[in-house]
Structure formats: structure tokens, C-alpha cells
Amino acid sequence: MKNIIAVVFFLLSSVSLFAQSEIDMATGLRSSGKIYVVVLVLLTIFAVLGVFLFLLDRRIKKLEK
């Protein structure tokens, strides 16, 4: 039991070390303005996926009736 607690503590402490460093790729994308393209593409993908799931749900409800 003590070993599990020690492993969990070690993993949580190592995650916080990585979170404090600045990511070079994100800084580069932000400085060049390309981060907005990435965000726009991700939003488009999620929007299309959401519409697809909504339409699929409506079709399934019609089939169930």
C-alpha cells in the first residue's frame, strides 16, 4: 500500500514539473498567428461531429418508433 502511494505521489509531482515549462510549439504558433488556424480547424471538426451525431440520433429515434 505504501508503494502505491509513493508511486502516485511521484507521478503527480513529475506532472507538475512538466506543466510549469513553456511549450515552444505553442509559443511559435501564437507569435506567428497560426494558433487561430489550429483553433478554427478544431472547432470546425467538433462542430461537424456534433451535427453528425445530432442527425444520427434523430434517425435512430425514427427507426425506434
PDB file with one MODEL, atoms N, CA, C and O in Angstrom:
MODEL        1
ATOM      1  N   MET A   1       0.825  -1.191   0.000  1.00  0.00           N
ATOM      2  CA  MET A   1       0.000   0.000   0.000  1.00  0.00           C
ATOM      3  C   MET A   1       0.870   1.256   0.000  1.00  0.00           C
ATOM      4  O   MET A   1       0.567   2.232  -0.687  1.00  0.00           O
ATOM      5  N   LYS A   2       1.958   1.222   0.781  1.00  0.00           N
ATOM      6  CA  LYS A   2       2.851   2.378   0.827  1.00  0.00           C
ATOM      7  C   LYS A   2       3.542   2.595  -0.507  1.00  0.00           C
ATOM      8  O   LYS A   2       3.819   3.731  -0.893  1.00  0.00           O
ATOM      9  N   ASN A   3       3.824   1.489  -1.219  1.00  0.00           N
ATOM     10  CA  ASN A   3       4.465   1.619  -2.523  1.00  0.00           C
ATOM     11  C   ASN A   3       3.545   2.305  -3.524  1.00  0.00           C
ATOM     12  O   ASN A   3       3.995   3.114  -4.336  1.00  0.00           O
ATOM     13  N   ILE A   4       2.273   1.986  -3.466  1.00  0.00           N
ATOM     14  CA  ILE A   4       1.313   2.599  -4.390  1.00  0.00           C
ATOM     15  C   ILE A   4       1.201   4.090  -4.125  1.00  0.00           C
ATOM     16  O   ILE A   4       1.160   4.893  -5.057  1.00  0.00           O
ATOM     17  N   ILE A   5       1.152   4.453  -2.871  1.00  0.00           N
ATOM     18  CA  ILE A   5       1.067   5.874  -2.517  1.00  0.00           C
ATOM     19  C   ILE A   5       2.322   6.609  -2.971  1.00  0.00           C
ATOM     20  O   ILE A   5       2.236   7.735  -3.460  1.00  0.00           O
ATOM     21  N   ALA A   6       3.475   5.988  -2.814  1.00  0.00           N
ATOM     22  CA  ALA A   6       4.728   6.612  -3.236  1.00  0.00           C
ATOM     23  C   ALA A   6       4.769   6.791  -4.753  1.00  0.00           C
ATOM     24  O   ALA A   6       5.237   7.819  -5.241  1.00  0.00           O
ATOM     25  N   VAL A   7       4.290   5.810  -5.491  1.00  0.00           N
ATOM     26  CA  VAL A   7       4.279   5.898  -6.956  1.00  0.00           C
ATOM     27  C   VAL A   7       3.327   6.998  -7.411  1.00  0.00           C
ATOM     28  O   VAL A   7       3.663   7.778  -8.302  1.00  0.00           O
ATOM     29  N   VAL A   8       2.148   7.066  -6.811  1.00  0.00           N
ATOM     30  CA  VAL A   8       1.178   8.110  -7.166  1.00  0.00           C
ATOM     31  C   VAL A   8       1.739   9.488  -6.849  1.00  0.00           C
ATOM     32  O   VAL A   8       1.592  10.414  -7.647  1.00  0.00           O
ATOM     33  N   PHE A   9       2.370   9.630  -5.713  1.00  0.00           N
ATOM     34  CA  PHE A   9       2.972  10.915  -5.344  1.00  0.00           C
ATOM     35  C   PHE A   9       4.066  11.305  -6.333  1.00  0.00           C
ATOM     36  O   PHE A   9       4.157  12.464  -6.739  1.00  0.00           O
ATOM     37  N   PHE A  10       4.892  10.343  -6.718  1.00  0.00           N
ATOM     38  CA  PHE A  10       5.961  10.616  -7.674  1.00  0.00           C
ATOM     39  C   PHE A  10       5.397  11.043  -9.020  1.00  0.00           C
ATOM     40  O   PHE A  10       5.897  11.990  -9.625  1.00  0.00           O
ATOM     41  N   LEU A  11       4.361  10.358  -9.498  1.00  0.00           N
ATOM     42  CA  LEU A  11       3.766  10.711 -10.790  1.00  0.00           C
ATOM     43  C   LEU A  11       3.135  12.096 -10.759  1.00  0.00           C
ATOM     44  O   LEU A  11       3.281  12.871 -11.705  1.00  0.00           O
ATOM     45  N   LEU A  12       2.439  12.405  -9.681  1.00  0.00           N
ATOM     46  CA  LEU A  12       1.805  13.720  -9.576  1.00  0.00           C
ATOM     47  C   LEU A  12       2.840  14.836  -9.488  1.00  0.00           C
ATOM     48  O   LEU A  12       2.635  15.916 -10.042  1.00  0.00           O
ATOM     49  N   SER A  13       3.937  14.587  -8.804  1.00  0.00           N
ATOM     50  CA  SER A  13       4.963  15.625  -8.701  1.00  0.00           C
ATOM     51  C   SER A  13       5.687  15.817 -10.023  1.00  0.00           C
ATOM     52  O   SER A  13       6.088  16.937 -10.342  1.00  0.00           O
ATOM     53  N   SER A  14       5.863  14.764 -10.796  1.00  0.00           N
ATOM     54  CA  SER A  14       6.532  14.900 -12.090  1.00  0.00           C
ATOM     55  C   SER A  14       5.630  15.596 -13.102  1.00  0.00           C
ATOM     56  O   SER A  14       6.124  16.302 -13.980  1.00  0.00           O
ATOM     57  N   VAL A  15       4.331  15.411 -12.995  1.00  0.00           N
ATOM     58  CA  VAL A  15       3.404  16.083 -13.904  1.00  0.00           C
ATOM     59  C   VAL A  15       3.442  17.586 -13.666  1.00  0.00           C
ATOM     60  O   VAL A  15       3.383  18.361 -14.621  1.00  0.00           O
ATOM     61  N   SER A  16       3.538  18.002 -12.434  1.00  0.00           N
ATOM     62  CA  SER A  16       3.568  19.436 -12.155  1.00  0.00           C
ATOM     63  C   SER A  16       4.853  20.075 -12.678  1.00  0.00           C
ATOM     64  O   SER A  16       4.855  21.256 -13.024  1.00  0.00           O
ATOM     65  N   LEU A  17       5.938  19.319 -12.738  1.00  0.00           N
ATOM     66  CA  LEU A  17       7.177  19.861 -13.296  1.00  0.00           C
ATOM     67  C   LEU A  17       7.040  20.123 -14.790  1.00  0.00           C
ATOM     68  O   LEU A  17       7.553  21.122 -15.294  1.00  0.00           O
ATOM     69  N   PHE A  18       6.358  19.238 -15.495  1.00  0.00           N
ATOM     70  CA  PHE A  18       6.162  19.430 -16.923  1.00  0.00           C
ATOM     71  C   PHE A  18       5.199  20.575 -17.204  1.00  0.00           C
ATOM     72  O   PHE A  18       5.338  21.263 -18.214  1.00  0.00           O
ATOM     73  N   ALA A  19       4.240  20.785 -16.338  1.00  0.00           N
ATOM     74  CA  ALA A  19       3.238  21.820 -16.562  1.00  0.00           C
ATOM     75  C   ALA A  19       3.837  23.215 -16.417  1.00  0.00           C
ATOM     76  O   ALA A  19       3.280  24.170 -16.959  1.00  0.00           O
ATOM     77  N   GLN A  20       4.922  23.360 -15.723  1.00  0.00           N
ATOM     78  CA  GLN A  20       5.497  24.676 -15.493  1.00  0.00           C
ATOM     79  C   GLN A  20       6.383  25.140 -16.638  1.00  0.00           C
ATOM     80  O   GLN A  20       6.654  26.335 -16.756  1.00  0.00           O
ATOM     81  N   SER A  21       6.837  24.230 -17.480  1.00  0.00           N
ATOM     82  CA  SER A  21       7.692  24.640 -18.590  1.00  0.00           C
ATOM     83  C   SER A  21       6.822  25.175 -19.724  1.00  0.00           C
ATOM     84  O   SER A  21       5.684  24.744 -19.910  1.00  0.00           O
ATOM     85  N   GLU A  22       7.385  26.131 -20.486  1.00  0.00           N
ATOM     86  CA  GLU A  22       6.641  26.720 -21.595  1.00  0.00           C
ATOM     87  C   GLU A  22       6.860  25.878 -22.841  1.00  0.00           C
ATOM     88  O   GLU A  22       7.979  25.438 -23.105  1.00  0.00           O
ATOM     89  N   ILE A  23       5.816  25.654 -23.597  1.00  0.00           N
ATOM     90  CA  ILE A  23       5.891  24.810 -24.780  1.00  0.00           C
ATOM     91  C   ILE A  23       6.307  25.677 -25.964  1.00  0.00           C
ATOM     92  O   ILE A  23       5.653  26.671 -26.280  1.00  0.00           O
ATOM     93  N   ASP A  24       7.402  25.288 -26.615  1.00  0.00           N
ATOM     94  CA  ASP A  24       7.945  26.081 -27.712  1.00  0.00           C
ATOM     95  C   ASP A  24       7.009  26.118 -28.913  1.00  0.00           C
ATOM     96  O   ASP A  24       6.878  27.151 -29.569  1.00  0.00           O
ATOM     97  N   MET A  25       6.362  25.000 -29.200  1.00  0.00           N
ATOM     98  CA  MET A  25       5.482  24.954 -30.361  1.00  0.00           C
ATOM     99  C   MET A  25       4.314  25.912 -30.187  1.00  0.00           C
ATOM    100  O   MET A  25       3.961  26.634 -31.120  1.00  0.00           O
ATOM    101  N   ALA A  26       3.710  25.928 -29.005  1.00  0.00           N
ATOM    102  CA  ALA A  26       2.587  26.815 -28.757  1.00  0.00           C
ATOM    103  C   ALA A  26       3.018  28.274 -28.809  1.00  0.00           C
ATOM    104  O   ALA A  26       2.276  29.124 -29.300  1.00  0.00           O
ATOM    105  N   THR A  27       4.201  28.565 -28.310  1.00  0.00           N
ATOM    106  CA  THR A  27       4.708  29.938 -28.355  1.00  0.00           C
ATOM    107  C   THR A  27       4.950  30.375 -29.797  1.00  0.00           C
ATOM    108  O   THR A  27       4.639  31.505 -30.173  1.00  0.00           O
ATOM    109  N   GLY A  28       5.504  29.473 -30.595  1.00  0.00           N
ATOM    110  CA  GLY A  28       5.746  29.780 -32.001  1.00  0.00           C
ATOM    111  C   GLY A  28       4.466  29.991 -32.776  1.00  0.00           C
ATOM    112  O   GLY A  28       4.367  30.910 -33.589  1.00  0.00           O
ATOM    113  N   LEU A  29       3.472  29.131 -32.525  1.00  0.00           N
ATOM    114  CA  LEU A  29       2.192  29.286 -33.210  1.00  0.00           C
ATOM    115  C   LEU A  29       1.491  30.570 -32.789  1.00  0.00           C
ATOM    116  O   LEU A  29       0.866  31.246 -33.606  1.00  0.00           O
ATOM    117  N   ARG A  30       1.601  30.900 -31.500  1.00  0.00           N
ATOM    118  CA  ARG A  30       0.955  32.107 -31.000  1.00  0.00           C
ATOM    119  C   ARG A  30       1.608  33.361 -31.572  1.00  0.00           C
ATOM    120  O   ARG A  30       0.921  34.320 -31.924  1.00  0.00           O
ATOM    121  N   SER A  31       2.925  33.351 -31.664  1.00  0.00           N
ATOM    122  CA  SER A  31       3.632  34.535 -32.142  1.00  0.00           C
ATOM    123  C   SER A  31       3.408  34.770 -33.634  1.00  0.00           C
ATOM    124  O   SER A  31       3.403  35.915 -34.084  1.00  0.00           O
ATOM    125  N   SER A  32       3.224  33.695 -34.406  1.00  0.00           N
ATOM    126  CA  SER A  32       3.016  33.856 -35.847  1.00  0.00           C
ATOM    127  C   SER A  32       1.541  33.985 -36.208  1.00  0.00           C
ATOM    128  O   SER A  32       1.215  34.266 -37.361  1.00  0.00           O
ATOM    129  N   GLY A  33       0.645  33.787 -35.245  1.00  0.00           N
ATOM    130  CA  GLY A  33      -0.785  33.910 -35.508  1.00  0.00           C
ATOM    131  C   GLY A  33      -1.411  32.649 -36.058  1.00  0.00           C
ATOM    132  O   GLY A  33      -2.598  32.647 -36.387  1.00  0.00           O
ATOM    133  N   LYS A  34      -0.641  31.571 -36.168  1.00  0.00           N
ATOM    134  CA  LYS A  34      -1.175  30.324 -36.720  1.00  0.00           C
ATOM    135  C   LYS A  34      -2.019  29.555 -35.709  1.00  0.00           C
ATOM    136  O   LYS A  34      -2.723  28.616 -36.077  1.00  0.00           O
ATOM    137  N   ILE A  35      -1.953  29.942 -34.457  1.00  0.00           N
ATOM    138  CA  ILE A  35      -2.749  29.255 -33.442  1.00  0.00           C
ATOM    139  C   ILE A  35      -4.232  29.416 -33.721  1.00  0.00           C
ATOM    140  O   ILE A  35      -5.034  28.545 -33.382  1.00  0.00           O
ATOM    141  N   TYR A  36      -4.597  30.542 -34.345  1.00  0.00           N
ATOM    142  CA  TYR A  36      -6.000  30.772 -34.675  1.00  0.00           C
ATOM    143  C   TYR A  36      -6.473  29.807 -35.762  1.00  0.00           C
ATOM    144  O   TYR A  36      -7.633  29.395 -35.767  1.00  0.00           O
ATOM    145  N   VAL A  37      -5.585  29.450 -36.671  1.00  0.00           N
ATOM    146  CA  VAL A  37      -5.929  28.468 -37.700  1.00  0.00           C
ATOM    147  C   VAL A  37      -6.154  27.109 -37.056  1.00  0.00           C
ATOM    148  O   VAL A  37      -7.098  26.401 -37.408  1.00  0.00           O
ATOM    149  N   VAL A  38      -5.305  26.747 -36.130  1.00  0.00           N
ATOM    150  CA  VAL A  38      -5.438  25.463 -35.436  1.00  0.00           C
ATOM    151  C   VAL A  38      -6.748  25.418 -34.660  1.00  0.00           C
ATOM    152  O   VAL A  38      -7.468  24.421 -34.708  1.00  0.00           O
ATOM    153  N   VAL A  39      -7.059  26.500 -33.945  1.00  0.00           N
ATOM    154  CA  VAL A  39      -8.302  26.553 -33.168  1.00  0.00           C
ATOM    155  C   VAL A  39      -9.504  26.484 -34.096  1.00  0.00           C
ATOM    156  O   VAL A  39     -10.478  25.795 -33.794  1.00  0.00           O
ATOM    157  N   LEU A  40      -9.451  27.187 -35.219  1.00  0.00           N
ATOM    158  CA  LEU A  40     -10.558  27.180 -36.173  1.00  0.00           C
ATOM    159  C   LEU A  40     -10.778  25.788 -36.758  1.00  0.00           C
ATOM    160  O   LEU A  40     -11.919  25.350 -36.904  1.00  0.00           O
ATOM    161  N   VAL A  41      -9.707  25.098 -37.090  1.00  0.00           N
ATOM    162  CA  VAL A  41      -9.841  23.738 -37.627  1.00  0.00           C
ATOM    163  C   VAL A  41     -10.437  22.803 -36.583  1.00  0.00           C
ATOM    164  O   VAL A  41     -11.313  21.998 -36.899  1.00  0.00           O
ATOM    165  N   LEU A  42      -9.970  22.904 -35.346  1.00  0.00           N
ATOM    166  CA  LEU A  42     -10.521  22.047 -34.280  1.00  0.00           C
ATOM    167  C   LEU A  42     -11.991  22.343 -34.026  1.00  0.00           C
ATOM    168  O   LEU A  42     -12.785  21.419 -33.852  1.00  0.00           O
ATOM    169  N   LEU A  43     -12.365  23.621 -34.003  1.00  0.00           N
ATOM    170  CA  LEU A  43     -13.768  23.981 -33.807  1.00  0.00           C
ATOM    171  C   LEU A  43     -14.633  23.473 -34.954  1.00  0.00           C
ATOM    172  O   LEU A  43     -15.760  23.029 -34.733  1.00  0.00           O
ATOM    173  N   THR A  44     -14.115  23.537 -36.173  1.00  0.00           N
ATOM    174  CA  THR A  44     -14.858  23.034 -37.323  1.00  0.00           C
ATOM    175  C   THR A  44     -15.069  21.527 -37.218  1.00  0.00           C
ATOM    176  O   THR A  44     -16.163  21.028 -37.481  1.00  0.00           O
ATOM    177  N   ILE A  45     -14.026  20.812 -36.836  1.00  0.00           N
ATOM    178  CA  ILE A  45     -14.142  19.360 -36.693  1.00  0.00           C
ATOM    179  C   ILE A  45     -15.168  19.008 -35.627  1.00  0.00           C
ATOM    180  O   ILE A  45     -16.008  18.135 -35.845  1.00  0.00           O
ATOM    181  N   PHE A  46     -15.115  19.677 -34.469  1.00  0.00           N
ATOM    182  CA  PHE A  46     -16.071  19.381 -33.401  1.00  0.00           C
ATOM    183  C   PHE A  46     -17.486  19.778 -33.792  1.00  0.00           C
ATOM    184  O   PHE A  46     -18.437  19.089 -33.422  1.00  0.00           O
ATOM    185  N   ALA A  47     -17.649  20.862 -34.525  1.00  0.00           N
ATOM    186  CA  ALA A  47     -18.980  21.275 -34.962  1.00  0.00           C
ATOM    187  C   ALA A  47     -19.577  20.261 -35.932  1.00  0.00           C
ATOM    188  O   ALA A  47     -20.744  19.890 -35.809  1.00  0.00           O
ATOM    189  N   VAL A  48     -18.777  19.816 -36.893  1.00  0.00           N
ATOM    190  CA  VAL A  48     -19.261  18.824 -37.859  1.00  0.00           C
ATOM    191  C   VAL A  48     -19.582  17.521 -37.147  1.00  0.00           C
ATOM    192  O   VAL A  48     -20.589  16.883 -37.452  1.00  0.00           O
ATOM    193  N   LEU A  49     -18.755  17.124 -36.219  1.00  0.00           N
ATOM    194  CA  LEU A  49     -19.010  15.901 -35.455  1.00  0.00           C
ATOM    195  C   LEU A  49     -20.292  16.024 -34.641  1.00  0.00           C
ATOM    196  O   LEU A  49     -21.077  15.078 -34.570  1.00  0.00           O
ATOM    197  N   GLY A  50     -20.509  17.182 -34.027  1.00  0.00           N
ATOM    198  CA  GLY A  50     -21.726  17.398 -33.253  1.00  0.00           C
ATOM    199  C   GLY A  50     -22.976  17.350 -34.117  1.00  0.00           C
ATOM    200  O   GLY A  50     -23.977  16.747 -33.730  1.00  0.00           O
ATOM    201  N   VAL A  51     -22.926  17.985 -35.294  1.00  0.00           N
ATOM    202  CA  VAL A  51     -24.077  17.953 -36.209  1.00  0.00           C
ATOM    203  C   VAL A  51     -24.331  16.530 -36.685  1.00  0.00           C
ATOM    204  O   VAL A  51     -25.479  16.092 -36.762  1.00  0.00           O
ATOM    205  N   PHE A  52     -23.261  15.809 -37.005  1.00  0.00           N
ATOM    206  CA  PHE A  52     -23.415  14.427 -37.437  1.00  0.00           C
ATOM    207  C   PHE A  52     -24.074  13.576 -36.354  1.00  0.00           C
ATOM    208  O   PHE A  52     -24.983  12.798 -36.644  1.00  0.00           O
ATOM    209  N   LEU A  53     -23.630  13.717 -35.130  1.00  0.00           N
ATOM    210  CA  LEU A  53     -24.211  12.922 -34.039  1.00  0.00           C
ATOM    211  C   LEU A  53     -25.658  13.306 -33.780  1.00  0.00           C
ATOM    212  O   LEU A  53     -26.483  12.448 -33.468  1.00  0.00           O
ATOM    213  N   PHE A  54     -25.971  14.594 -33.906  1.00  0.00           N
ATOM    214  CA  PHE A  54     -27.352  15.046 -33.722  1.00  0.00           C
ATOM    215  C   PHE A  54     -28.263  14.434 -34.786  1.00  0.00           C
ATOM    216  O   PHE A  54     -29.340  13.927 -34.470  1.00  0.00           O
ATOM    217  N   LEU A  55     -27.827  14.484 -36.050  1.00  0.00           N
ATOM    218  CA  LEU A  55     -28.635  13.910 -37.126  1.00  0.00           C
ATOM    219  C   LEU A  55     -28.746  12.400 -36.999  1.00  0.00           C
ATOM    220  O   LEU A  55     -29.800  11.829 -37.280  1.00  0.00           O
ATOM    221  N   LEU A  56     -27.683  11.758 -36.582  1.00  0.00           N
ATOM    222  CA  LEU A  56     -27.707  10.315 -36.377  1.00  0.00           C
ATOM    223  C   LEU A  56     -28.679   9.936 -35.263  1.00  0.00           C
ATOM    224  O   LEU A  56     -29.393   8.938 -35.369  1.00  0.00           O
ATOM    225  N   ASP A  57     -28.706  10.726 -34.206  1.00  0.00           N
ATOM    226  CA  ASP A  57     -29.631  10.476 -33.106  1.00  0.00           C
ATOM    227  C   ASP A  57     -31.076  10.607 -33.571  1.00  0.00           C
ATOM    228  O   ASP A  57     -31.930   9.813 -33.177  1.00  0.00           O
ATOM    229  N   ARG A  58     -31.353  11.607 -34.408  1.00  0.00           N
ATOM    230  CA  ARG A  58     -32.714  11.770 -34.925  1.00  0.00           C
ATOM    231  C   ARG A  58     -33.119  10.587 -35.788  1.00  0.00           C
ATOM    232  O   ARG A  58     -34.256  10.122 -35.707  1.00  0.00           O
ATOM    233  N   ARG A  59     -32.205  10.097 -36.612  1.00  0.00           N
ATOM    234  CA  ARG A  59     -32.514   8.927 -37.456  1.00  0.00           C
ATOM    235  C   ARG A  59     -32.768   7.689 -36.615  1.00  0.00           C
ATOM    236  O   ARG A  59     -33.668   6.904 -36.913  1.00  0.00           O
ATOM    237  N   ILE A  60     -31.984   7.514 -35.577  1.00  0.00           N
ATOM    238  CA  ILE A  60     -32.158   6.334 -34.708  1.00  0.00           C
ATOM    239  C   ILE A  60     -33.498   6.407 -33.987  1.00  0.00           C
ATOM    240  O   ILE A  60     -34.177   5.391 -33.836  1.00  0.00           O
ATOM    241  N   LYS A  61     -33.885   7.604 -33.538  1.00  0.00           N
ATOM    242  CA  LYS A  61     -35.188   7.758 -32.873  1.00  0.00           C
ATOM    243  C   LYS A  61     -36.327   7.424 -33.825  1.00  0.00           C
ATOM    244  O   LYS A  61     -37.312   6.813 -33.412  1.00  0.00           O
ATOM    245  N   LYS A  62     -36.213   7.816 -35.098  1.00  0.00           N
ATOM    246  CA  LYS A  62     -37.241   7.496 -36.080  1.00  0.00           C
ATOM    247  C   LYS A  62     -37.331   5.987 -36.300  1.00  0.00           C
ATOM    248  O   LYS A  62     -38.423   5.434 -36.432  1.00  0.00           O
ATOM    249  N   LEU A  63     -36.181   5.333 -36.337  1.00  0.00           N
ATOM    250  CA  LEU A  63     -36.178   3.879 -36.520  1.00  0.00           C
ATOM    251  C   LEU A  63     -36.772   3.157 -35.315  1.00  0.00           C
ATOM    252  O   LEU A  63     -37.420   2.122 -35.472  1.00  0.00           O
ATOM    253  N   GLU A  64     -36.556   3.692 -34.114  1.00  0.00           N
ATOM    254  CA  GLU A  64     -37.090   3.059 -32.916  1.00  0.00           C
ATOM    255  C   GLU A  64     -38.609   3.155 -32.869  1.00  0.00           C
ATOM    256  O   GLU A  64     -39.276   2.250 -32.370  1.00  0.00           O
ATOM    257  N   LYS A  65     -39.151   4.239 -33.383  1.00  0.00           N
ATOM    258  CA  LYS A  65     -40.611   4.397 -33.384  1.00  0.00           C
ATOM    259  C   LYS A  65     -41.201   3.464 -34.415  1.00  0.00           C
ATOM    260  O   LYS A  65     -42.419   3.427 -34.589  1.00  0.00           O
TER     261      LYS A  65
ENDMDL
END
